[in-house]
């Protein structure tokens, strides 16, 4: 049995992936991303409707998501509309797949070593 060598270069640099995962690791930011995915472009007023969170707090979370490349804003009159940007999530998913392939390769090597030692 032989195991094929996995790709050694993930699709997304680990630093970039860490930024995405850190941004999504906060429950509030994850909720904002989910709302934008479900509702399309939304204003801060729409994102805070029915919430106890202040507009200023939501703005700070959106800025973190923006720096991670997960959301972007555009002007619509006097308001800023925020929308989800799927590119970084897709790139992070590819990075996780690359890591998974590396694990599969390592486990296949271990299995082969165990099987041939008996």
VENSUL-V235709 format. One record per residue. N is the residue number from 1. RES is the residue in one small letter. OMEGA is omega in degrees with one decimal (999 if undefined). Layout:
n res omega
N RES OMEGA
N RES OMEGA
//
This chain:
n res omega
1 x 177.1
2 x 179.8
3 x 178.1
4 x 178.2
5 x 178.3
6 x 174.6
7 x -178.4
8 x -179.8
9 x 178.8
10 x -177.8
11 x -178.1
12 x 177.6
13 x -177.3
14 x 178.8
15 x 179.4
16 x 178.3
17 x 179.6
18 x 177.8
19 x 178.7
20 x -177.9
21 x 177.2
22 x 179.7
23 x -179.1
24 x -179.2
25 x 178.2
26 x -176.5
27 x 179.9
28 x 179.6
29 x 177.2
30 x 176.0
31 x 178.1
32 x 178.1
33 x 179.0
34 x 179.4
35 x 179.9
36 x 176.7
37 x -176.7
38 x -172.3
39 x -177.2
40 x -178.2
41 x -177.4
42 x 175.0
43 x 176.8
44 x 177.0
45 x 178.4
46 x -179.5
47 x -179.4
48 x -178.5
49 x 179.5
50 x -178.0
51 x 175.0
52 x -178.4
53 x -179.7
54 x 177.3
55 x 179.6
56 x 179.0
57 x 178.4
58 x 178.5
59 x 179.3
60 x 178.3
61 x 178.7
62 x 177.4
63 x 176.9
64 x 178.5
65 x 178.7
66 x 179.0
67 x 177.6
68 x 178.9
69 x -176.5
70 x 178.2
71 x 172.8
72 x 180.0
73 x 175.4
74 x 179.6
75 x 173.8
76 x -174.0
77 x 179.0
78 x -177.0
79 x 170.3
80 x 175.2
81 x -179.1
82 x 176.1
83 x -179.4
84 x 176.0
85 x -172.7
86 x -173.9
87 x -177.3
88 x 177.6
89 x 178.0
90 x 178.7
91 x 177.7
92 x 177.1
93 x 177.9
94 x 177.1
95 x 177.5
96 x 177.3
97 x 178.2
98 x 177.0
99 x 177.7
100 x 177.6
101 x 178.3
102 x 176.9
103 x 179.5
104 x 179.1
105 x -179.8
106 x 179.4
107 x 177.4
108 x 177.3
109 x 179.4
110 x 179.2
111 x 179.4
112 x 179.7
113 x -179.9
114 x -178.9
115 x -177.8
116 x 179.9
117 x -179.9
118 x 999
//
